[in-house]
Amino acid sequence: MSATSGQPSPDYLRRIREFQIQVRQRPRTNTVVVPARAPFSGRDAVVMERLRRLSGSLAQSLEQSLRDLNDPTRLSYIGPAGELREVMRAAIQQLAPDEEIRKQPWYKGISAPNGKSTNPSQAERARYAAQVRGGNPDQVKELDGIVEGSIGRISRDTYTVSSKSFHSGAAQEQVRKLTGWIFAILDEVLPE
């Protein structure tokens, strides 16, 4: 305010206008927004509801990874990728008990680190869960490999790429694609 006229000074009004413009402008990023507690596609909404019925905490983990994926200030996307993989792994493990998988004629298992026992592989768990639900076990096996390969690539890129802008854009895109694969696997294994 001007001391003599009681009116705001031109400099004060200019600074207010600049502030308003900055506040009203959307962040300039190349990010693709993945929904988190926002409208999902029809299939993804159904998958999310089925996951929520299986485990509320897994559904929350999935939503958290989607939120993290949408955070334009993230420097790394290893966390959301790992959380997506953990949601998939935990959901499949709940749906495919070891003792039931061991009864299957196709069971081979993998040796435990101590070498004393054989445990079902993640692919066998996914195959069993899809089989019980009536889904396509071969399709789940292929998707599981894609997910593991994507997570490995995201981790390798994080260690090898030094440019933050390239890394975060590329990694974010990889994790965004990974969410589609995770939803596809969950769609095959989760009970209706």
Sequence and secondary structure as in RCSB ss.txt:
>XXXX:A:sequence
MSATSGQPSPDYLRRIREFQIQVRQRPRTNTVVVPARAPFSGRDAVVMERLRRLSGSLAQSLEQSLRDLNDPTRL
SYIGPAGELREVMRAAIQQLAPDEEIRKQPWYKGISAPNGKSTNPSQAERARYAAQVRGGNPDQVKELDGIVEGS
IGRISRDTYTVSSKSFHSGAAQEQVRKLTGWIFAILDEVLPE
>XXXX:A:secstr
  TTTSS  HHHHHHHHHHHHHHHS          SSS   HHHHHHHHHHHHH HHHHHHHHHHHHHHH TT S
  HHHHHHHHHHHHHHHHHHS HHHHHTSTT   EE TTSS EE  HHHHHHHHHHHHT  HHHHHHHHHHHHHH
HHHHHHHHHH   HHHHHHHHHHHHHHHHHHHHHHHHHHS  
